[in-house]
Amino acid sequence: MPTFPSHWAGISGSMEEGEEPWETAVRELQEETNLVPTVKPGEYPEAAEETSNKSDNDSGGGPSCEFVKAGGLYLDVPFKPHRNIRVYPFVVRLPYESKANELLELRGTEHDTYEFISVQELEALHPVVPGLAQAFHHATYGQYLARDALPEDVWKWSEDKVNGAATLAKQVIELLAVKHSTTTVDLTTVAMLRPTMVPIVNALLALEERKTKTSEDELDEENEEQQGDSAATCSSAATSNAEEGQLKQQQSARRQSAAGQAIFQSLNQEIERSIQLGAYSLQEMLEEFVVTRKSSNNDDKSPFTIATFSRSSTILNVLKRFLQQPSSSSQEQQEQQSTNIQILCAKSMPGAEGELMAQDLLVVTQKDGPEVTVKCIEDHVLHDLIRTAKNNVQVILVGSDCLMDQQVVNKIGTKAIAEMVAAAKTVNNNSDSNKNQQQATSTRLVCIADRWKLWDDIFAPPLEDIFECVPRDLFDSVLVPP
């Protein structure tokens, strides 16, 4: 390839204006090979028809190939001093029966030849463009990584499909900064295992940055000391290489442990700020609910109903804080305290982690608080409650795995709920003459997240099978501490 001549490389190229990474991958495959890329509708729905048409018309007799997963976590590859190339890796699978080794052809002038090799051969390939093997593992979420490349408990952590992003981020920082501080682990490799959960990616990249910065500072101090001691005798050189290596390992462990503690503390602080914001907002909604119900001049004793989707430790702790608010002597707040509260935890298929969310909430104890009912309901029951447009649910709370300017990434099923809430609002607004009261009582969809979930790239992170992007404008509010 032109950038790295005479090096083994994958099919690659620069993104054109307005392209998404997957679009570049499709285009480059078609420009540089006769492969016919197919796109799974579940991964790139807007591209399914487009690529299907290209497959019919532009195949040129070449073998078809299918994307493996929705791309991998980006990696920044050093290119020139103080300059990196950001790579968005993808991998395609060629069916065995396609006889790709016989039918595959190269197009253009960027590549001279190709070979089919094993993953093990890829690791040892030379000369190779920087980061090629790492890009492959990123694009396959570590599926072909040797098991001994990471500690066993890190692999088990990566397989957790029940806990949310905030919990898993804290768990992995504890694992790597405390338990495995003396083990050499590539932190980017760990991050690529759960690329959609942005707090994990952000925390691990921050840990690597802090550790590297501390190491550089210590090296500068060491060089200054050596320059100051240039007149000293050589007797200190008796330290063996083994002792020196052990000392460096201990220093590295201390750096990683200290950096991990700082990041763990920051994670907790940001989560606490989001919990405070969420609990305060819920309290305001309850106040509004009580005032609206009181002004209706009837004996309506319906509960203040909160629904949840999926299992989020942030939402769990927001609800705990909200339910355990101290009682007040004022009449208005006494009315709020006497209002029954109902929490409906949607089962959240696939995975059914809503059942665990309900169990978590059932252990919340209250001494002087309001009566609280917690139920786990089927997803379709929540859908029916939303569709009736009769204010059966005051607010639906969801967490987030990633926040972008225009989108929220969360468990699949969130987008359907968001669209139902928006549709119900349209029905209410068209049928109710008292628009002000209707606006005050219609179901709200609220996302609560901390700042570790903010994504710094212009493109969405790779979406694991259980996640989807939801437009931010479908939410009534996305609460993030300033």
NUDRENTI-806571 format. One record per residue (C-alpha): residue number from 1; residue in three letters; x, y, z. Coordinates in steps of 0.001 Angstrom, whole numbers. Example, Ala and Ser with C-alpha at 12.3 -4.5 7.8 and 13.67 -1.06 7.14 Angstrom:
% NUDRENTI-806571
R   n res       X       Y       Z
R   1 ala   12300   -4500    7800
R   2 ser   13670   -1060    7140
END
This chain:
% NUDRENTI-806571
R   n res       X       Y       Z
R   1 met       0       0       0
R   2 pro    1274    3553    -676
R   3 thr    1530    4661    2954
R   4 phe    3622    1627    3944
R   5 pro    5182     244     731
R   6 ser    6273   -3409     659
R   7 his    4364   -4171    3896
R   8 trp    1631   -6707    4439
R   9 ala   -1653   -4895    5067
R  10 gly   -5383   -5285    5001
R  11 ile   -7769   -3688    2546
R  12 ser   -7800     -53    3649
R  13 gly   -8345    3517    2565
R  14 ser   -9220    7033    3640
R  15 met  -12773    8001    4479
R  16 glu  -14500   10334    2064
R  17 glu  -16555   13300    3203
R  18 gly  -19928   12260    4581
R  19 glu  -19042    8567    4898
R  20 glu  -19583    6383    7927
R  21 pro  -16761    3905    8700
R  22 trp  -18799     918    7462
R  23 glu  -19499    2728    4179
R  24 thr  -15776    3224    3638
R  25 ala  -15191    -459    4371
R  26 val  -17777   -1495    1766
R  27 arg  -16408     914    -840
R  28 glu  -12773     -80    -332
R  29 leu  -13598   -3775    -618
R  30 gln  -15306   -3143   -3925
R  31 glu  -12538    -872   -5219
R  32 glu   -9590   -3104   -4280
R  33 thr  -11067   -6606   -4695
R  34 asn  -13850   -8398   -6515
R  35 leu  -15446   -9388   -3173
R  36 val  -19183   -8740   -2900
R  37 pro  -19867   -7447     644
R  38 thr  -23272   -8169    2131
R  39 val  -24601   -6241    5116
R  40 lys  -26811   -7669    7829
R  41 pro  -30026   -5605    8049
R  42 gly  -29888   -5729   11860
R  43 glu  -26512   -4014   11885
R  44 tyr  -26830   -1418    9136
R  45 pro  -30518   -1191    8169
R  46 glu  -30046    1883    5996
R  47 ala  -27408      70    3937
R  48 ala  -29047   -3310    3385
R  49 glu  -30907   -2412     175
R  50 glu  -28002    -355   -1201
R  51 thr  -25419   -3123    -799
R  52 ser  -27886   -5737   -2017
R  53 asn  -28301   -3801   -5262
R  54 lys  -24534   -3465   -5635
R  55 ser  -24155   -7196   -5045
R  56 asp  -26531   -7930   -7925
R  57 asn  -25009   -5499  -10396
R  58 asp  -21316   -5204   -9521
R  59 ser  -20320   -8664   -8400
R  60 gly  -18137   -9370  -11403
R  61 gly  -18327  -13061  -10539
R  62 gly  -16437  -12589   -7269
R  63 pro  -17189  -14426   -4022
R  64 ser  -19567  -12899   -1493
R  65 cys  -18437  -11948    2001
R  66 glu  -20257  -11012    5189
R  67 phe  -19270   -8508    7871
R  68 val  -18290  -10109   11177
R  69 lys  -19821   -7906   13880
R  70 ala  -20414   -4196   13429
R  71 gly  -16796   -3124   13336
R  72 gly  -14347   -2885   16214
R  73 leu  -13100    -264   18633
R  74 tyr  -10957    2275   16804
R  75 leu   -7206    2312   17334
R  76 asp   -4790    5200   16853
R  77 val   -1784    3935   14889
R  78 pro    1463    5973   15054
R  79 phe    2286    7260   11585
R  80 lys    4687   10182   11917
R  81 pro    6143   11993   14937
R  82 his    3225   13545   16828
R  83 arg     711   12179   14310
R  84 asn   -1556    9140   14456
R  85 ile   -3886    7519   11956
R  86 arg   -7266    6601   13456
R  87 val   -8249    3184   12146
R  88 tyr  -11825    1828   12219
R  89 pro  -11358   -1929   11735
R  90 phe  -13780   -4351   10111
R  91 val  -13503   -8041    9290
R  92 val  -15449   -9959    6671
R  93 arg  -16061  -13686    6529
R  94 leu  -15858  -15624    3256
R  95 pro  -18013  -18775    3098
R  96 tyr  -15897  -21894    2727
R  97 glu  -17897  -23088    -262
R  98 ser  -17170  -19849   -2132
R  99 lys  -13698  -21144   -3126
R 100 ala  -12387  -17647   -2419
R 101 asn   -8808  -18816   -2724
R 102 glu   -9523  -19546   -6395
R 103 leu  -11934  -16731   -7248
R 104 leu  -10575  -13763   -5287
R 105 glu   -9005  -11063   -7457
R 106 leu   -7207   -7843   -6560
R 107 arg   -8183   -4616   -8259
R 108 gly   -6262   -1377   -8640
R 109 thr   -2588    -833   -7927
R 110 glu   -2431    -659   -4140
R 111 his   -1670   -4367   -3585
R 112 asp     628   -6756   -5431
R 113 thr    -455  -10098   -3988
R 114 tyr   -2486  -11742   -1250
R 115 glu   -2278  -14817     968
R 116 phe   -4671  -16751    3173
R 117 ile   -3084  -17190    6603
R 118 ser   -4071  -18307   10096
R 119 val   -4516  -15990   13068
R 120 gln   -1258  -17327   14505
R 121 glu     553  -16502   11260
R 122 leu    -952  -13018   11317
R 123 glu     628  -12398   14734
R 124 ala    4070  -13299   13328
R 125 leu    3724  -11622    9919
R 126 his    6634   -9377    8854
R 127 pro    7009   -6714    7565
R 128 val    3518   -5538    8421
R 129 val    1741   -2193    8717
R 130 pro    1519   -1012   12345
R 131 gly   -1396   -2402   14310
R 132 leu   -2652   -4950   11757
R 133 ala   -3044   -7860   14187
R 134 gln   -4466   -5556   16838
R 135 ala   -6991   -4195   14333
R 136 phe   -8107   -7747   13538
R 137 his   -8660   -8526   17211
R 138 his  -10516   -5239   17698
R 139 ala  -12854   -6029   14817
R 140 thr  -13613   -9485   16234
R 141 tyr  -13910   -8334   19883
R 142 gly  -11035  -10591   20935
R 143 gln  -12795  -13735   19715
R 144 tyr   -9544  -15149   18280
R 145 leu   -7235  -13840   20976
R 146 ala   -5243  -16513   22822
R 147 arg   -6861  -17289   26171
R 148 asp   -3600  -16743   28029
R 149 ala   -3320  -13217   26597
R 150 leu   -5437  -11954   29520
R 151 pro   -6030  -13101   33119
R 152 glu   -8904  -15554   33401
R 153 asp  -10993  -13287   35645
R 154 val  -10740  -10521   33033
R 155 trp  -12220  -12907   30456
R 156 lys  -15039  -13762   32878
R 157 trp  -15632  -10061   33526
R 158 ser  -15955   -9444   29768
R 159 glu  -18680  -12104   29514
R 160 asp  -20972  -10320   32012
R 161 lys  -24172   -9446   30126
R 162 val  -26203   -8544   33220
R 163 asn  -24507   -5581   34891
R 164 gly  -24438   -2105   33407
R 165 ala  -21565     -14   32092
R 166 ala  -20865    1936   35298
R 167 thr  -20611   -1235   37396
R 168 leu  -18417   -3047   34878
R 169 ala  -16126     -27   34511
R 170 lys  -15445      52   38247
R 171 gln  -14977   -3716   38348
R 172 val  -12345   -3762   35606
R 173 ile  -10409    -861   37108
R 174 glu  -10291   -2740   40399
R 175 leu   -9153   -5896   38621
R 176 leu   -6356   -4277   36646
R 177 ala   -5188   -1624   39103
R 178 val   -5291   -3747   42240
R 179 lys   -5417   -7486   41658
R 180 his   -3348   -7495   38453
R 181 ser   -1214   -4404   38976
R 182 thr    1942   -6520   38632
R 183 thr     689   -8302   35499
R 184 thr    1514   -6918   32079
R 185 val   -1872   -6371   30466
R 186 asp   -2527   -4261   27381
R 187 leu   -5375   -2033   28526
R 188 thr   -6587   -1283   25003
R 189 thr   -6955   -5023   24449
R 190 val   -9261   -5208   27480
R 191 ala  -11258   -2192   26296
R 192 met  -11921   -3775   22884
R 193 leu  -13756   -6677   24546
R 194 arg  -16702   -4414   25465
R 195 pro  -16417   -1535   22986
R 196 thr  -20014    -293   23263
R 197 met  -19747     374   26994
R 198 val  -18002    3702   26753
R 199 pro  -17224    4158   30500
R 200 ile  -15083    1016   30263
R 201 val  -13242    2308   27195
R 202 asn  -12791    5795   28658
R 203 ala  -11626    4495   32042
R 204 leu   -9080    2071   30577
R 205 leu   -7682    4639   28160
R 206 ala   -7423    7120   31038
R 207 leu   -5648    4489   33142
R 208 glu   -3118    3894   30352
R 209 glu   -2589    7634   29894
R 210 arg   -2083    8283   33617
R 211 lys     279    5342   33961
R 212 thr    2330    6450   30955
R 213 lys    2481   10070   32139
R 214 thr    3660    9003   35603
R 215 ser    6282    6733   34053
R 216 glu    7613    9576   31879
R 217 asp    7764   11942   34863
R 218 glu    9692    9368   36891
R 219 leu   12095    8813   33988
R 220 asp   12776   12551   33786
R 221 glu   13485   12650   37527
R 222 glu   15777    9638   37226
R 223 asn   17758   11301   34406
R 224 glu   18150   14463   36459
R 225 glu   19449   12454   39417
R 226 gln   21935   10618   37216
R 227 gln   23262   13895   35833
R 228 gly   23664   15268   39351
R 229 asp   25534   12172   40495
R 230 ser   27947   11989   37559
R 231 ala   30933   12345   39908
R 232 ala   29887    9477   42139
R 233 thr   31736    6199   42236
R 234 cys   30631    3146   40327
R 235 ser   30040    1065   43444
R 236 ser   26274    1397   43021
R 237 ala   26521    -583   39787
R 238 ala   26609   -3761   41814
R 239 thr   22833   -3992   41623
R 240 ser   22046   -7029   39532
R 241 asn   19921   -6902   36406
R 242 ala   17370   -9123   38114
R 243 glu   17017   -6735   41034
R 244 glu   16720   -3804   38647
R 245 gly   13994   -5591   36691
R 246 gln   12126   -6403   39882
R 247 leu   12370   -2788   40987
R 248 lys   10948   -1560   37685
R 249 gln    8096   -4045   37938
R 250 gln    7272   -2822   41428
R 251 gln    7363     784   40241
R 252 ser    5053     -60   37351
R 253 ala    2645   -1802   39739
R 254 arg    2627    1240   42032
R 255 arg    1965    3550   39084
R 256 gln    -905    1406   37843
R 257 ser   -2375    1082   41334
R 258 ala   -2184    4826   42015
R 259 ala   -3655    5681   38599
R 260 gly   -6410    3115   39119
R 261 gln   -7339    4538   42512
R 262 ala   -7622    8037   41027
R 263 ile   -9844    6831   38191
R 264 phe  -11967    4675   40506
R 265 gln  -12522    7730   42712
R 266 ser  -13466    9837   39694
R 267 leu  -15914    7172   38501
R 268 asn  -17600    7157   41906
R 269 gln  -17725   10943   42087
R 270 glu  -19310   11315   38644
R 271 ile  -21792    8523   39317
R 272 glu  -22766   10192   42612
R 273 arg  -23344   13502   40831
R 274 ser  -25626   11818   38299
R 275 ile  -27520   10074   41119
R 276 gln  -28089   13379   42899
R 277 leu  -29313   15008   39692
R 278 gly  -31628   12108   38898
R 279 ala  -33130   11920   42387
R 280 tyr  -33718   15687   42426
R 281 ser  -35443   15519   39035
R 282 leu  -37674   12660   40178
R 283 gln  -38640   14670   43258
R 284 glu  -39659   17565   41009
R 285 met  -41772   15221   38881
R 286 leu  -43485   13878   41996
R 287 glu  -44256   17420   43166
R 288 glu  -45748   18219   39780
R 289 phe  -47786   14986   39844
R 290 val  -49250   15800   43277
R 291 val  -50144   19373   42292
R 292 thr  -51797   18236   39051
R 293 arg  -53768   15502   40777
R 294 lys  -54889   17908   43510
R 295 ser  -56061   20497   40982
R 296 ser  -58224   17929   39187
R 297 asn  -60734   18116   42101
R 298 asn  -61380   14408   42374
R 299 asp  -60432   11611   44713
R 300 asp  -57865   10149   42357
R 301 lys  -55498    7997   44422
R 302 ser  -53518    6595   41518
R 303 pro  -49865    5987   42325
R 304 phe  -46918    7899   40974
R 305 thr  -45654    5274   38515
R 306 ile  -42052    4911   37403
R 307 ala  -40992    2351   34816
R 308 thr  -37476    1097   34101
R 309 phe  -35938    -754   31188
R 310 ser  -32855   -2963   31436
R 311 arg  -30671   -3012   34528
R 312 ser  -28704     114   35362
R 313 ser  -26873     631   38651
R 314 thr  -27221    4384   38102
R 315 ile  -31011    4156   37797
R 316 leu  -31142    1759   40738
R 317 asn  -29287    4204   42962
R 318 val  -31330    7160   41708
R 319 leu  -34473    5320   42791
R 320 lys  -32971    4380   46147
R 321 arg  -32016    7993   46802
R 322 phe  -35438    9221   45696
R 323 leu  -37322    6724   47861
R 324 gln  -35221    7450   50916
R 325 gln  -35662   11229   50844
R 326 pro  -36111   12542   54409
R 327 ser  -39666   13431   55405
R 328 ser  -40731   17058   55767
R 329 ser  -43108   18825   58110
R 330 ser  -44622   21037   55403
R 331 gln  -48122   20094   54298
R 332 glu  -47220   19952   50614
R 333 gln  -44313   17619   51156
R 334 gln  -46376   15500   53533
R 335 glu  -48837   15017   50676
R 336 gln  -45948   13893   48498
R 337 gln  -44765   11515   51187
R 338 ser  -48232    9984   51431
R 339 thr  -48470    9415   47676
R 340 asn  -48166    5763   46761
R 341 ile  -45315    4965   44401
R 342 gln  -45266    2117   41913
R 343 ile  -42131     946   40107
R 344 leu  -42554   -1266   37055
R 345 cys  -39420   -3022   35856
R 346 ala  -39769   -4183   32271
R 347 lys  -38286   -7649   31818
R 348 ser  -35990   -6292   29086
R 349 met  -35643   -9147   26649
R 350 pro  -33339  -10600   25535
R 351 gly  -31521  -11241   28773
R 352 ala  -34378  -10546   31199
R 353 glu  -32138   -8393   33396
R 354 gly  -35257   -6445   34394
R 355 glu  -36009   -9327   36754
R 356 leu  -32766   -8600   38583
R 357 met  -33576   -4886   38618
R 358 ala  -36859   -5662   40376
R 359 gln  -35086   -7900   42889
R 360 asp  -32553   -5150   43560
R 361 leu  -35342   -2659   44255
R 362 leu  -37245   -5031   46516
R 363 val  -34389   -4998   49017
R 364 val  -34659   -1218   49381
R 365 thr  -35974    -640   52900
R 366 gln  -37811    2431   54113
R 367 lys  -38575    3390   57682
R 368 asp  -40889    6396   57226
R 369 gly  -41245    6650   53485
R 370 pro  -44247    6193   51180
R 371 glu  -45758    2864   50258
R 372 val  -43839    1423   47338
R 373 thr  -44873   -1387   45023
R 374 val  -42266   -3026   42817
R 375 lys  -43297   -5294   39952
R 376 cys  -41458   -6991   37115
R 377 ile  -43610   -6906   33985
R 378 glu  -43292   -8311   30490
R 379 asp  -42015   -5853   27907
R 380 his  -45303   -5935   25994
R 381 val  -47178   -4885   29140
R 382 leu  -45095   -1719   29333
R 383 his  -45704   -1162   25622
R 384 asp  -49481   -1467   26180
R 385 leu  -49367     987   29082
R 386 ile  -47586    3522   26881
R 387 arg  -49884    3025   23895
R 388 thr  -53095    3596   25868
R 389 ala  -51996    7234   26269
R 390 lys  -53876    7514   29571
R 391 asn  -50994    8560   31780
R 392 asn  -50583    5126   33370
R 393 val  -46847    5748   33673
R 394 gln  -45480    9144   34676
R 395 val  -41847    8544   33781
R 396 ile  -39699    5858   32177
R 397 leu  -36092    5861   33366
R 398 val  -33207    4399   31380
R 399 gly  -29466    4530   31755
R 400 ser  -26976    4721   28931
R 401 asp  -23840    2990   27723
R 402 cys  -22742    5892   25532
R 403 leu  -23797    9502   25018
R 404 met  -23203   11436   21805
R 405 asp  -24438   14816   20606
R 406 gln  -27309   13329   18633
R 407 gln  -27683    9784   19946
R 408 val  -27916    7673   23083
R 409 val  -26676    4068   23046
R 410 asn  -28602    1664   25258
R 411 lys  -30055   -1851   25388
R 412 ile  -32015   -2954   22324
R 413 gly  -35691   -2244   22879
R 414 thr  -35066    1295   24127
R 415 lys  -35714    2837   20712
R 416 ala  -39092    1091   20380
R 417 ile  -40123    2449   23788
R 418 ala  -38943    5940   22838
R 419 glu  -40968    5889   19618
R 420 met  -44075    4655   21473
R 421 val  -43765    7464   24028
R 422 ala  -43456   10029   21237
R 423 ala  -46472    8537   19408
R 424 ala  -48567    8558   22617
R 425 lys  -47750   12234   23136
R 426 thr  -49021   12973   19638
R 427 val  -52297   11170   20395
R 428 asn  -52701   13013   23694
R 429 asn  -52003   16416   22173
R 430 asn  -54505   15827   19386
R 431 ser  -57291   14553   21633
R 432 asp  -57064   16643   24820
R 433 ser  -58226   20254   24826
R 434 asn  -56384   21081   28033
R 435 lys  -52915   21037   26488
R 436 asn  -51131   22501   29533
R 437 gln  -52453   19827   31863
R 438 gln  -51811   17080   29325
R 439 gln  -48209   18179   28873
R 440 ala  -47723   18138   32629
R 441 thr  -49036   14578   33029
R 442 ser  -47931   12727   29877
R 443 thr  -45351    9956   30119
R 444 arg  -41785   11202   30072
R 445 leu  -38767    9295   28855
R 446 val  -35655   10280   30813
R 447 cys  -32071    9098   30410
R 448 ile  -29678    9587   33349
R 449 ala  -25943    9205   32828
R 450 asp  -22590   10360   34168
R 451 arg  -19835   12137   32261
R 452 trp  -17694    9006   31857
R 453 lys  -20279    7943   29269
R 454 leu  -19543   10850   26933
R 455 trp  -18002    9613   23669
R 456 asp  -15292   11775   22120
R 457 asp  -15415   10362   18581
R 458 ile  -17691   11684   15839
R 459 phe  -18871    8145   15013
R 460 ala  -20824    5835   17287
R 461 pro  -18826    3110   19031
R 462 pro  -19108    -434   17691
R 463 leu  -22490   -1825   18689
R 464 glu  -22465   -5196   20400
R 465 asp  -25449   -7388   19580
R 466 ile  -27545   -6206   22561
R 467 phe  -27218   -2452   21953
R 468 glu  -28747     150   19650
R 469 cys  -28599    3882   18969
R 470 val  -31587    6043   19935
R 471 pro  -31955    9651   18709
R 472 arg  -31591   12057   21623
R 473 asp  -34582   14081   20494
R 474 leu  -36851   11142   21352
R 475 phe  -36054   11681   25032
R 476 asp  -37833   14292   27119
R 477 ser  -34531   14884   28877
R 478 val  -31036   13446   29013
R 479 leu  -29666   14273   32453
R 480 val  -25895   14624   32647
R 481 pro  -24185   16647   35403
R 482 pro  -22379   19734   34055
END
